[in-house]
Amino acid sequence: MDDPTVWERLREIQASLGRMEAAQTLYVTQEQRESDKTIMDLKITALAKDQEEDRARIDRLTRGAWTVLIGPVIVGVVLYFLLGGKS
């Protein structure tokens, strides 16, 4: 068999270099994985804190609505019926 020419060898080397570069871009080190995990943990912690703050705000709004609007209306209706509801 004939030996490959210089240009054929060069194409083979370029192709193998391209495969190695593609494999290297997909390679993830342990340090990268730990870094990504740390960042995700921080994001989850921040999200949980935001969610707790939102729940607290909604609870305050609900209590305020009962105190200012709904409670007095219910008391007014009960008093109306207890006092005879004059028409």
PDB file of N, CA, C and O in Angstrom:
ATOM      1  N   MET A   1       0.837  -1.185   0.000  1.00  0.00           N
ATOM      2  CA  MET A   1       0.000   0.000   0.000  1.00  0.00           C
ATOM      3  C   MET A   1       0.874   1.237   0.000  1.00  0.00           C
ATOM      4  O   MET A   1       2.012   1.253   0.469  1.00  0.00           O
ATOM      5  N   ASP A   2       0.282   2.249  -0.544  1.00  0.00           N
ATOM      6  CA  ASP A   2       1.000   3.510  -0.596  1.00  0.00           C
ATOM      7  C   ASP A   2       0.873   4.230   0.738  1.00  0.00           C
ATOM      8  O   ASP A   2      -0.147   4.143   1.422  1.00  0.00           O
ATOM      9  N   ASP A   3       1.912   4.927   1.080  1.00  0.00           N
ATOM     10  CA  ASP A   3       1.854   5.761   2.287  1.00  0.00           C
ATOM     11  C   ASP A   3       1.006   6.993   1.996  1.00  0.00           C
ATOM     12  O   ASP A   3       0.991   7.494   0.872  1.00  0.00           O
ATOM     13  N   PRO A   4       0.284   7.489   3.041  1.00  0.00           N
ATOM     14  CA  PRO A   4      -0.524   8.693   2.811  1.00  0.00           C
ATOM     15  C   PRO A   4       0.370   9.894   2.524  1.00  0.00           C
ATOM     16  O   PRO A   4       1.497   9.996   3.008  1.00  0.00           O
ATOM     17  N   THR A   5      -0.174  10.787   1.725  1.00  0.00           N
ATOM     18  CA  THR A   5       0.589  11.984   1.393  1.00  0.00           C
ATOM     19  C   THR A   5       0.587  12.921   2.587  1.00  0.00           C
ATOM     20  O   THR A   5      -0.135  12.724   3.565  1.00  0.00           O
ATOM     21  N   VAL A   6       1.408  13.934   2.477  1.00  0.00           N
ATOM     22  CA  VAL A   6       1.510  14.924   3.554  1.00  0.00           C
ATOM     23  C   VAL A   6       0.169  15.612   3.754  1.00  0.00           C
ATOM     24  O   VAL A   6      -0.219  15.881   4.891  1.00  0.00           O
ATOM     25  N   TRP A   7      -0.544  15.900   2.680  1.00  0.00           N
ATOM     26  CA  TRP A   7      -1.829  16.611   2.786  1.00  0.00           C
ATOM     27  C   TRP A   7      -2.898  15.726   3.442  1.00  0.00           C
ATOM     28  O   TRP A   7      -3.731  16.205   4.212  1.00  0.00           O
ATOM     29  N   GLU A   8      -2.859  14.422   3.121  1.00  0.00           N
ATOM     30  CA  GLU A   8      -3.813  13.509   3.764  1.00  0.00           C
ATOM     31  C   GLU A   8      -3.531  13.407   5.263  1.00  0.00           C
ATOM     32  O   GLU A   8      -4.459  13.421   6.072  1.00  0.00           O
ATOM     33  N   ARG A   9      -2.263  13.304   5.630  1.00  0.00           N
ATOM     34  CA  ARG A   9      -1.891  13.249   7.044  1.00  0.00           C
ATOM     35  C   ARG A   9      -2.297  14.537   7.754  1.00  0.00           C
ATOM     36  O   ARG A   9      -2.768  14.506   8.891  1.00  0.00           O
ATOM     37  N   LEU A  10      -2.111  15.672   7.075  1.00  0.00           N
ATOM     38  CA  LEU A  10      -2.479  16.956   7.656  1.00  0.00           C
ATOM     39  C   LEU A  10      -3.992  17.018   7.906  1.00  0.00           C
ATOM     40  O   LEU A  10      -4.425  17.510   8.948  1.00  0.00           O
ATOM     41  N   ARG A  11      -4.793  16.525   6.960  1.00  0.00           N
ATOM     42  CA  ARG A  11      -6.245  16.488   7.138  1.00  0.00           C
ATOM     43  C   ARG A  11      -6.630  15.578   8.308  1.00  0.00           C
ATOM     44  O   ARG A  11      -7.527  15.914   9.080  1.00  0.00           O
ATOM     45  N   GLU A  12      -5.958  14.430   8.444  1.00  0.00           N
ATOM     46  CA  GLU A  12      -6.240  13.515   9.551  1.00  0.00           C
ATOM     47  C   GLU A  12      -5.917  14.165  10.896  1.00  0.00           C
ATOM     48  O   GLU A  12      -6.671  14.048  11.862  1.00  0.00           O
ATOM     49  N   ILE A  13      -4.788  14.842  10.929  1.00  0.00           N
ATOM     50  CA  ILE A  13      -4.381  15.524  12.165  1.00  0.00           C
ATOM     51  C   ILE A  13      -5.361  16.639  12.512  1.00  0.00           C
ATOM     52  O   ILE A  13      -5.722  16.809  13.677  1.00  0.00           O
ATOM     53  N   GLN A  14      -5.792  17.401  11.508  1.00  0.00           N
ATOM     54  CA  GLN A  14      -6.762  18.459  11.756  1.00  0.00           C
ATOM     55  C   GLN A  14      -8.092  17.897  12.242  1.00  0.00           C
ATOM     56  O   GLN A  14      -8.731  18.478  13.119  1.00  0.00           O
ATOM     57  N   ALA A  15      -8.509  16.769  11.676  1.00  0.00           N
ATOM     58  CA  ALA A  15      -9.757  16.145  12.097  1.00  0.00           C
ATOM     59  C   ALA A  15      -9.651  15.645  13.535  1.00  0.00           C
ATOM     60  O   ALA A  15     -10.576  15.830  14.326  1.00  0.00           O
ATOM     61  N   SER A  16      -8.539  15.020  13.874  1.00  0.00           N
ATOM     62  CA  SER A  16      -8.378  14.527  15.247  1.00  0.00           C
ATOM     63  C   SER A  16      -8.257  15.700  16.224  1.00  0.00           C
ATOM     64  O   SER A  16      -8.729  15.614  17.357  1.00  0.00           O
ATOM     65  N   LEU A  17      -7.633  16.781  15.792  1.00  0.00           N
ATOM     66  CA  LEU A  17      -7.547  17.979  16.630  1.00  0.00           C
ATOM     67  C   LEU A  17      -8.941  18.557  16.871  1.00  0.00           C
ATOM     68  O   LEU A  17      -9.253  18.985  17.982  1.00  0.00           O
ATOM     69  N   GLY A  18      -9.767  18.569  15.850  1.00  0.00           N
ATOM     70  CA  GLY A  18     -11.144  19.046  16.007  1.00  0.00           C
ATOM     71  C   GLY A  18     -11.933  18.179  16.975  1.00  0.00           C
ATOM     72  O   GLY A  18     -12.706  18.696  17.781  1.00  0.00           O
ATOM     73  N   ARG A  19     -11.743  16.859  16.904  1.00  0.00           N
ATOM     74  CA  ARG A  19     -12.426  15.957  17.849  1.00  0.00           C
ATOM     75  C   ARG A  19     -11.955  16.197  19.270  1.00  0.00           C
ATOM     76  O   ARG A  19     -12.756  16.192  20.205  1.00  0.00           O
ATOM     77  N   MET A  20     -10.651  16.409  19.437  1.00  0.00           N
ATOM     78  CA  MET A  20     -10.117  16.665  20.782  1.00  0.00           C
ATOM     79  C   MET A  20     -10.645  17.986  21.342  1.00  0.00           C
ATOM     80  O   MET A  20     -10.982  18.062  22.523  1.00  0.00           O
ATOM     81  N   GLU A  21     -10.720  19.019  20.514  1.00  0.00           N
ATOM     82  CA  GLU A  21     -11.255  20.307  20.965  1.00  0.00           C
ATOM     83  C   GLU A  21     -12.726  20.179  21.360  1.00  0.00           C
ATOM     84  O   GLU A  21     -13.151  20.762  22.358  1.00  0.00           O
ATOM     85  N   ALA A  22     -13.497  19.427  20.592  1.00  0.00           N
ATOM     86  CA  ALA A  22     -14.905  19.226  20.918  1.00  0.00           C
ATOM     87  C   ALA A  22     -15.050  18.476  22.235  1.00  0.00           C
ATOM     88  O   ALA A  22     -15.907  18.816  23.049  1.00  0.00           O
ATOM     89  N   ALA A  23     -14.227  17.468  22.449  1.00  0.00           N
ATOM     90  CA  ALA A  23     -14.285  16.703  23.697  1.00  0.00           C
ATOM     91  C   ALA A  23     -13.866  17.572  24.877  1.00  0.00           C
ATOM     92  O   ALA A  23     -14.422  17.447  25.968  1.00  0.00           O
ATOM     93  N   GLN A  24     -12.899  18.445  24.666  1.00  0.00           N
ATOM     94  CA  GLN A  24     -12.418  19.298  25.747  1.00  0.00           C
ATOM     95  C   GLN A  24     -13.472  20.326  26.153  1.00  0.00           C
ATOM     96  O   GLN A  24     -13.565  20.665  27.333  1.00  0.00           O
ATOM     97  N   THR A  25     -14.261  20.826  25.218  1.00  0.00           N
ATOM     98  CA  THR A  25     -15.295  21.806  25.570  1.00  0.00           C
ATOM     99  C   THR A  25     -16.405  21.157  26.384  1.00  0.00           C
ATOM    100  O   THR A  25     -17.074  21.835  27.164  1.00  0.00           O
ATOM    101  N   LEU A  26     -16.611  19.841  26.212  1.00  0.00           N
ATOM    102  CA  LEU A  26     -17.642  19.139  26.968  1.00  0.00           C
ATOM    103  C   LEU A  26     -17.137  18.638  28.314  1.00  0.00           C
ATOM    104  O   LEU A  26     -17.933  18.186  29.138  1.00  0.00           O
ATOM    105  N   TYR A  27     -15.845  18.708  28.551  1.00  0.00           N
ATOM    106  CA  TYR A  27     -15.251  18.185  29.770  1.00  0.00           C
ATOM    107  C   TYR A  27     -15.521  19.139  30.928  1.00  0.00           C
ATOM    108  O   TYR A  27     -15.284  20.342  30.817  1.00  0.00           O
ATOM    109  N   VAL A  28     -16.011  18.603  32.028  1.00  0.00           N
ATOM    110  CA  VAL A  28     -16.312  19.409  33.209  1.00  0.00           C
ATOM    111  C   VAL A  28     -15.445  18.897  34.355  1.00  0.00           C
ATOM    112  O   VAL A  28     -15.433  17.704  34.658  1.00  0.00           O
ATOM    113  N   THR A  29     -14.726  19.814  34.981  1.00  0.00           N
ATOM    114  CA  THR A  29     -13.872  19.400  36.096  1.00  0.00           C
ATOM    115  C   THR A  29     -14.666  19.396  37.394  1.00  0.00           C
ATOM    116  O   THR A  29     -15.755  19.964  37.472  1.00  0.00           O
ATOM    117  N   GLN A  30     -14.110  18.751  38.406  1.00  0.00           N
ATOM    118  CA  GLN A  30     -14.742  18.713  39.721  1.00  0.00           C
ATOM    119  C   GLN A  30     -14.879  20.124  40.285  1.00  0.00           C
ATOM    120  O   GLN A  30     -15.883  20.442  40.922  1.00  0.00           O
ATOM    121  N   GLU A  31     -13.879  20.969  40.055  1.00  0.00           N
ATOM    122  CA  GLU A  31     -13.928  22.339  40.569  1.00  0.00           C
ATOM    123  C   GLU A  31     -15.092  23.110  39.931  1.00  0.00           C
ATOM    124  O   GLU A  31     -15.795  23.857  40.611  1.00  0.00           O
ATOM    125  N   GLN A  32     -15.286  22.923  38.627  1.00  0.00           N
ATOM    126  CA  GLN A  32     -16.395  23.591  37.953  1.00  0.00           C
ATOM    127  C   GLN A  32     -17.721  23.091  38.499  1.00  0.00           C
ATOM    128  O   GLN A  32     -18.644  23.876  38.713  1.00  0.00           O
ATOM    129  N   ARG A  33     -17.816  21.802  38.722  1.00  0.00           N
ATOM    130  CA  ARG A  33     -19.047  21.219  39.237  1.00  0.00           C
ATOM    131  C   ARG A  33     -19.353  21.756  40.640  1.00  0.00           C
ATOM    132  O   ARG A  33     -20.499  22.096  40.934  1.00  0.00           O
ATOM    133  N   GLU A  34     -18.340  21.833  41.502  1.00  0.00           N
ATOM    134  CA  GLU A  34     -18.528  22.371  42.858  1.00  0.00           C
ATOM    135  C   GLU A  34     -18.914  23.849  42.806  1.00  0.00           C
ATOM    136  O   GLU A  34     -19.765  24.306  43.570  1.00  0.00           O
ATOM    137  N   SER A  35     -18.284  24.582  41.903  1.00  0.00           N
ATOM    138  CA  SER A  35     -18.602  25.996  41.752  1.00  0.00           C
ATOM    139  C   SER A  35     -20.052  26.181  41.309  1.00  0.00           C
ATOM    140  O   SER A  35     -20.767  27.024  41.850  1.00  0.00           O
ATOM    141  N   ASP A  36     -20.482  25.394  40.329  1.00  0.00           N
ATOM    142  CA  ASP A  36     -21.870  25.467  39.865  1.00  0.00           C
ATOM    143  C   ASP A  36     -22.845  25.101  40.975  1.00  0.00           C
ATOM    144  O   ASP A  36     -23.901  25.720  41.104  1.00  0.00           O
ATOM    145  N   LYS A  37     -22.493  24.091  41.783  1.00  0.00           N
ATOM    146  CA  LYS A  37     -23.348  23.663  42.890  1.00  0.00           C
ATOM    147  C   LYS A  37     -23.453  24.774  43.935  1.00  0.00           C
ATOM    148  O   LYS A  37     -24.535  25.038  44.459  1.00  0.00           O
ATOM    149  N   THR A  38     -22.325  25.422  44.235  1.00  0.00           N
ATOM    150  CA  THR A  38     -22.332  26.515  45.207  1.00  0.00           C
ATOM    151  C   THR A  38     -23.207  27.667  44.719  1.00  0.00           C
ATOM    152  O   THR A  38     -23.980  28.235  45.491  1.00  0.00           O
ATOM    153  N   ILE A  39     -23.087  28.002  43.456  1.00  0.00           N
ATOM    154  CA  ILE A  39     -23.898  29.084  42.893  1.00  0.00           C
ATOM    155  C   ILE A  39     -25.373  28.725  42.943  1.00  0.00           C
ATOM    156  O   ILE A  39     -26.201  29.567  43.292  1.00  0.00           O
ATOM    157  N   MET A  40     -25.720  27.478  42.596  1.00  0.00           N
ATOM    158  CA  MET A  40     -27.119  27.042  42.656  1.00  0.00           C
ATOM    159  C   MET A  40     -27.649  27.084  44.079  1.00  0.00           C
ATOM    160  O   MET A  40     -28.783  27.504  44.308  1.00  0.00           O
ATOM    161  N   ASP A  41     -26.831  26.650  45.042  1.00  0.00           N
ATOM    162  CA  ASP A  41     -27.254  26.697  46.441  1.00  0.00           C
ATOM    163  C   ASP A  41     -27.532  28.127  46.888  1.00  0.00           C
ATOM    164  O   ASP A  41     -28.503  28.381  47.601  1.00  0.00           O
ATOM    165  N   LEU A  42     -26.681  29.060  46.469  1.00  0.00           N
ATOM    166  CA  LEU A  42     -26.890  30.465  46.817  1.00  0.00           C
ATOM    167  C   LEU A  42     -28.172  31.005  46.183  1.00  0.00           C
ATOM    168  O   LEU A  42     -28.916  31.753  46.818  1.00  0.00           O
ATOM    169  N   LYS A  43     -28.426  30.626  44.936  1.00  0.00           N
ATOM    170  CA  LYS A  43     -29.651  31.073  44.270  1.00  0.00           C
ATOM    171  C   LYS A  43     -30.888  30.508  44.954  1.00  0.00           C
ATOM    172  O   LYS A  43     -31.885  31.209  45.121  1.00  0.00           O
ATOM    173  N   ILE A  44     -30.823  29.233  45.350  1.00  0.00           N
ATOM    174  CA  ILE A  44     -31.966  28.606  46.021  1.00  0.00           C
ATOM    175  C   ILE A  44     -32.201  29.257  47.374  1.00  0.00           C
ATOM    176  O   ILE A  44     -33.349  29.482  47.757  1.00  0.00           O
ATOM    177  N   THR A  45     -31.136  29.563  48.101  1.00  0.00           N
ATOM    178  CA  THR A  45     -31.267  30.228  49.397  1.00  0.00           C
ATOM    179  C   THR A  45     -31.890  31.610  49.225  1.00  0.00           C
ATOM    180  O   THR A  45     -32.777  31.988  49.990  1.00  0.00           O
ATOM    181  N   ALA A  46     -31.437  32.361  48.232  1.00  0.00           N
ATOM    182  CA  ALA A  46     -32.005  33.686  47.985  1.00  0.00           C
ATOM    183  C   ALA A  46     -33.474  33.590  47.585  1.00  0.00           C
ATOM    184  O   ALA A  46     -34.290  34.410  48.006  1.00  0.00           O
ATOM    185  N   LEU A  47     -33.809  32.592  46.778  1.00  0.00           N
ATOM    186  CA  LEU A  47     -35.189  32.403  46.361  1.00  0.00           C
ATOM    187  C   LEU A  47     -36.076  32.045  47.549  1.00  0.00           C
ATOM    188  O   LEU A  47     -37.196  32.544  47.661  1.00  0.00           O
ATOM    189  N   ALA A  48     -35.581  31.184  48.434  1.00  0.00           N
ATOM    190  CA  ALA A  48     -36.352  30.814  49.624  1.00  0.00           C
ATOM    191  C   ALA A  48     -36.572  32.026  50.521  1.00  0.00           C
ATOM    192  O   ALA A  48     -37.654  32.192  51.083  1.00  0.00           O
ATOM    193  N   LYS A  49     -35.557  32.873  50.659  1.00  0.00           N
ATOM    194  CA  LYS A  49     -35.685  34.083  51.474  1.00  0.00           C
ATOM    195  C   LYS A  49     -36.720  35.024  50.857  1.00  0.00           C
ATOM    196  O   LYS A  49     -37.556  35.581  51.568  1.00  0.00           O
ATOM    197  N   ASP A  50     -36.664  35.200  49.549  1.00  0.00           N
ATOM    198  CA  ASP A  50     -37.645  36.050  48.874  1.00  0.00           C
ATOM    199  C   ASP A  50     -39.057  35.502  49.038  1.00  0.00           C
ATOM    200  O   ASP A  50     -40.010  36.259  49.223  1.00  0.00           O
ATOM    201  N   GLN A  51     -39.180  34.190  48.970  1.00  0.00           N
ATOM    202  CA  GLN A  51     -40.493  33.565  49.113  1.00  0.00           C
ATOM    203  C   GLN A  51     -41.029  33.768  50.529  1.00  0.00           C
ATOM    204  O   GLN A  51     -42.220  34.028  50.703  1.00  0.00           O
ATOM    205  N   GLU A  52     -40.172  33.654  51.542  1.00  0.00           N
ATOM    206  CA  GLU A  52     -40.600  33.903  52.918  1.00  0.00           C
ATOM    207  C   GLU A  52     -41.046  35.351  53.096  1.00  0.00           C
ATOM    208  O   GLU A  52     -42.047  35.616  53.762  1.00  0.00           O
ATOM    209  N   GLU A  53     -40.306  36.287  52.504  1.00  0.00           N
ATOM    210  CA  GLU A  53     -40.681  37.696  52.594  1.00  0.00           C
ATOM    211  C   GLU A  53     -42.031  37.941  51.915  1.00  0.00           C
ATOM    212  O   GLU A  53     -42.859  38.695  52.427  1.00  0.00           O
ATOM    213  N   ASP A  54     -42.249  37.308  50.773  1.00  0.00           N
ATOM    214  CA  ASP A  54     -43.529  37.459  50.072  1.00  0.00           C
ATOM    215  C   ASP A  54     -44.681  36.897  50.904  1.00  0.00           C
ATOM    216  O   ASP A  54     -45.751  37.501  50.981  1.00  0.00           O
ATOM    217  N   ARG A  55     -44.457  35.736  51.526  1.00  0.00           N
ATOM    218  CA  ARG A  55     -45.503  35.146  52.368  1.00  0.00           C
ATOM    219  C   ARG A  55     -45.824  36.052  53.547  1.00  0.00           C
ATOM    220  O   ARG A  55     -46.989  36.238  53.897  1.00  0.00           O
ATOM    221  N   ALA A  56     -44.780  36.619  54.162  1.00  0.00           N
ATOM    222  CA  ALA A  56     -44.991  37.526  55.294  1.00  0.00           C
ATOM    223  C   ALA A  56     -45.774  38.758  54.846  1.00  0.00           C
ATOM    224  O   ALA A  56     -46.667  39.219  55.556  1.00  0.00           O
ATOM    225  N   ARG A  57     -45.443  39.287  53.680  1.00  0.00           N
ATOM    226  CA  ARG A  57     -46.148  40.462  53.165  1.00  0.00           C
ATOM    227  C   ARG A  57     -47.615  40.130  52.885  1.00  0.00           C
ATOM    228  O   ARG A  57     -48.502  40.921  53.207  1.00  0.00           O
ATOM    229  N   ILE A  58     -47.869  38.977  52.292  1.00  0.00           N
ATOM    230  CA  ILE A  58     -49.250  38.567  52.005  1.00  0.00           C
ATOM    231  C   ILE A  58     -50.019  38.361  53.309  1.00  0.00           C
ATOM    232  O   ILE A  58     -51.189  38.730  53.407  1.00  0.00           O
ATOM    233  N   ASP A  59     -49.360  37.769  54.312  1.00  0.00           N
ATOM    234  CA  ASP A  59     -50.020  37.591  55.612  1.00  0.00           C
ATOM    235  C   ASP A  59     -50.371  38.942  56.238  1.00  0.00           C
ATOM    236  O   ASP A  59     -51.459  39.102  56.792  1.00  0.00           O
ATOM    237  N   ARG A  60     -49.461  39.911  56.154  1.00  0.00           N
ATOM    238  CA  ARG A  60     -49.748  41.255  56.691  1.00  0.00           C
ATOM    239  C   ARG A  60     -50.922  41.892  55.952  1.00  0.00           C
ATOM    240  O   ARG A  60     -51.793  42.501  56.574  1.00  0.00           O
ATOM    241  N   LEU A  61     -50.946  41.754  54.636  1.00  0.00           N
ATOM    242  CA  LEU A  61     -52.045  42.325  53.853  1.00  0.00           C
ATOM    243  C   LEU A  61     -53.375  41.660  54.207  1.00  0.00           C
ATOM    244  O   LEU A  61     -54.405  42.329  54.300  1.00  0.00           O
ATOM    245  N   THR A  62     -53.348  40.347  54.404  1.00  0.00           N
ATOM    246  CA  THR A  62     -54.570  39.621  54.748  1.00  0.00           C
ATOM    247  C   THR A  62     -55.085  40.059  56.118  1.00  0.00           C
ATOM    248  O   THR A  62     -56.276  40.317  56.290  1.00  0.00           O
ATOM    249  N   ARG A  63     -54.174  40.139  57.088  1.00  0.00           N
ATOM    250  CA  ARG A  63     -54.590  40.613  58.421  1.00  0.00           C
ATOM    251  C   ARG A  63     -55.112  42.040  58.352  1.00  0.00           C
ATOM    252  O   ARG A  63     -56.094  42.377  59.013  1.00  0.00           O
ATOM    253  N   GLY A  64     -54.470  42.865  57.569  1.00  0.00           N
ATOM    254  CA  GLY A  64     -54.928  44.249  57.422  1.00  0.00           C
ATOM    255  C   GLY A  64     -56.298  44.324  56.785  1.00  0.00           C
ATOM    256  O   GLY A  64     -57.132  45.132  57.194  1.00  0.00           O
ATOM    257  N   ALA A  65     -56.541  43.488  55.784  1.00  0.00           N
ATOM    258  CA  ALA A  65     -57.852  43.478  55.136  1.00  0.00           C
ATOM    259  C   ALA A  65     -58.929  43.044  56.122  1.00  0.00           C
ATOM    260  O   ALA A  65     -60.012  43.627  56.144  1.00  0.00           O
ATOM    261  N   TRP A  66     -58.647  42.020  56.946  1.00  0.00           N
ATOM    262  CA  TRP A  66     -59.622  41.583  57.950  1.00  0.00           C
ATOM    263  C   TRP A  66     -59.873  42.701  58.962  1.00  0.00           C
ATOM    264  O   TRP A  66     -61.013  42.950  59.352  1.00  0.00           O
ATOM    265  N   THR A  67     -58.812  43.362  59.377  1.00  0.00           N
ATOM    266  CA  THR A  67     -58.952  44.398  60.398  1.00  0.00           C
ATOM    267  C   THR A  67     -59.693  45.618  59.865  1.00  0.00           C
ATOM    268  O   THR A  67     -60.550  46.167  60.558  1.00  0.00           O
ATOM    269  N   VAL A  68     -59.389  46.038  58.688  1.00  0.00           N
ATOM    270  CA  VAL A  68     -59.925  47.298  58.164  1.00  0.00           C
ATOM    271  C   VAL A  68     -61.246  47.110  57.427  1.00  0.00           C
ATOM    272  O   VAL A  68     -62.126  47.962  57.552  1.00  0.00           O
ATOM    273  N   LEU A  69     -61.421  46.047  56.673  1.00  0.00           N
ATOM    274  CA  LEU A  69     -62.587  45.929  55.809  1.00  0.00           C
ATOM    275  C   LEU A  69     -63.586  44.861  56.251  1.00  0.00           C
ATOM    276  O   LEU A  69     -64.741  45.169  56.548  1.00  0.00           O
ATOM    277  N   ILE A  70     -63.151  43.643  56.290  1.00  0.00           N
ATOM    278  CA  ILE A  70     -64.071  42.521  56.443  1.00  0.00           C
ATOM    279  C   ILE A  70     -64.613  42.428  57.863  1.00  0.00           C
ATOM    280  O   ILE A  70     -65.813  42.225  58.048  1.00  0.00           O
ATOM    281  N   GLY A  71     -63.761  42.571  58.862  1.00  0.00           N
ATOM    282  CA  GLY A  71     -64.197  42.498  60.258  1.00  0.00           C
ATOM    283  C   GLY A  71     -65.293  43.494  60.598  1.00  0.00           C
ATOM    284  O   GLY A  71     -66.329  43.090  61.126  1.00  0.00           O
ATOM    285  N   PRO A  72     -65.107  44.788  60.314  1.00  0.00           N
ATOM    286  CA  PRO A  72     -66.161  45.766  60.625  1.00  0.00           C
ATOM    287  C   PRO A  72     -67.466  45.502  59.861  1.00  0.00           C
ATOM    288  O   PRO A  72     -68.546  45.754  60.395  1.00  0.00           O
ATOM    289  N   VAL A  73     -67.385  45.005  58.638  1.00  0.00           N
ATOM    290  CA  VAL A  73     -68.600  44.709  57.882  1.00  0.00           C
ATOM    291  C   VAL A  73     -69.370  43.579  58.562  1.00  0.00           C
ATOM    292  O   VAL A  73     -70.590  43.654  58.710  1.00  0.00           O
ATOM    293  N   ILE A  74     -68.652  42.531  58.975  1.00  0.00           N
ATOM    294  CA  ILE A  74     -69.311  41.418  59.654  1.00  0.00           C
ATOM    295  C   ILE A  74     -69.935  41.882  60.972  1.00  0.00           C
ATOM    296  O   ILE A  74     -71.072  41.527  61.283  1.00  0.00           O
ATOM    297  N   VAL A  75     -69.194  42.670  61.738  1.00  0.00           N
ATOM    298  CA  VAL A  75     -69.737  43.200  63.000  1.00  0.00           C
ATOM    299  C   VAL A  75     -70.966  44.055  62.720  1.00  0.00           C
ATOM    300  O   VAL A  75     -71.956  43.968  63.445  1.00  0.00           O
ATOM    301  N   GLY A  76     -70.915  44.867  61.694  1.00  0.00           N
ATOM    302  CA  GLY A  76     -72.065  45.710  61.342  1.00  0.00           C
ATOM    303  C   GLY A  76     -73.284  44.881  60.974  1.00  0.00           C
ATOM    304  O   GLY A  76     -74.394  45.192  61.407  1.00  0.00           O
ATOM    305  N   VAL A  77     -73.098  43.841  60.190  1.00  0.00           N
ATOM    306  CA  VAL A  77     -74.216  42.983  59.797  1.00  0.00           C
ATOM    307  C   VAL A  77     -74.794  42.272  61.019  1.00  0.00           C
ATOM    308  O   VAL A  77     -76.014  42.202  61.169  1.00  0.00           O
ATOM    309  N   VAL A  78     -73.935  41.742  61.894  1.00  0.00           N
ATOM    310  CA  VAL A  78     -74.401  41.057  63.101  1.00  0.00           C
ATOM    311  C   VAL A  78     -75.163  42.030  63.985  1.00  0.00           C
ATOM    312  O   VAL A  78     -76.237  41.688  64.483  1.00  0.00           O
ATOM    313  N   LEU A  79     -74.642  43.226  64.194  1.00  0.00           N
ATOM    314  CA  LEU A  79     -75.337  44.218  65.015  1.00  0.00           C
ATOM    315  C   LEU A  79     -76.668  44.625  64.385  1.00  0.00           C
ATOM    316  O   LEU A  79     -77.649  44.845  65.095  1.00  0.00           O
ATOM    317  N   TYR A  80     -76.704  44.724  63.084  1.00  0.00           N
ATOM    318  CA  TYR A  80     -77.937  45.083  62.398  1.00  0.00           C
ATOM    319  C   TYR A  80     -79.033  44.056  62.705  1.00  0.00           C
ATOM    320  O   TYR A  80     -80.167  44.413  63.027  1.00  0.00           O
ATOM    321  N   PHE A  81     -78.666  42.769  62.598  1.00  0.00           N
ATOM    322  CA  PHE A  81     -79.663  41.728  62.863  1.00  0.00           C
ATOM    323  C   PHE A  81     -79.976  41.622  64.365  1.00  0.00           C
ATOM    324  O   PHE A  81     -81.116  41.330  64.726  1.00  0.00           O
ATOM    325  N   LEU A  82     -78.997  41.850  65.240  1.00  0.00           N
ATOM    326  CA  LEU A  82     -79.237  41.770  66.669  1.00  0.00           C
ATOM    327  C   LEU A  82     -80.102  42.922  67.157  1.00  0.00           C
ATOM    328  O   LEU A  82     -80.903  42.741  68.073  1.00  0.00           O
ATOM    329  N   LEU A  83     -79.961  44.060  66.585  1.00  0.00           N
ATOM    330  CA  LEU A  83     -80.726  45.233  67.030  1.00  0.00           C
ATOM    331  C   LEU A  83     -82.091  45.325  66.359  1.00  0.00           C
ATOM    332  O   LEU A  83     -82.829  46.279  66.603  1.00  0.00           O
ATOM    333  N   GLY A  84     -82.428  44.392  65.551  1.00  0.00           N
ATOM    334  CA  GLY A  84     -83.771  44.346  65.005  1.00  0.00           C
ATOM    335  C   GLY A  84     -83.872  44.714  63.551  1.00  0.00           C
ATOM    336  O   GLY A  84     -84.928  44.494  62.959  1.00  0.00           O
ATOM    337  N   GLY A  85     -82.885  45.238  62.959  1.00  0.00           N
ATOM    338  CA  GLY A  85     -82.876  45.560  61.531  1.00  0.00           C
ATOM    339  C   GLY A  85     -84.078  46.373  61.109  1.00  0.00           C
ATOM    340  O   GLY A  85     -84.906  45.889  60.336  1.00  0.00           O
ATOM    341  N   LYS A  86     -84.197  47.587  61.590  1.00  0.00           N
ATOM    342  CA  LYS A  86     -85.336  48.444  61.268  1.00  0.00           C
ATOM    343  C   LYS A  86     -85.305  48.805  59.777  1.00  0.00           C
ATOM    344  O   LYS A  86     -84.297  49.288  59.263  1.00  0.00           O
ATOM    345  N   SER A  87     -86.406  48.565  59.112  1.00  0.00           N
ATOM    346  CA  SER A  87     -86.486  48.848  57.685  1.00  0.00           C
ATOM    347  C   SER A  87     -87.197  50.135  57.408  1.00  0.00           C
ATOM    348  O   SER A  87     -87.350  50.519  56.249  1.00  0.00           O
TER     349      SER A  87
END
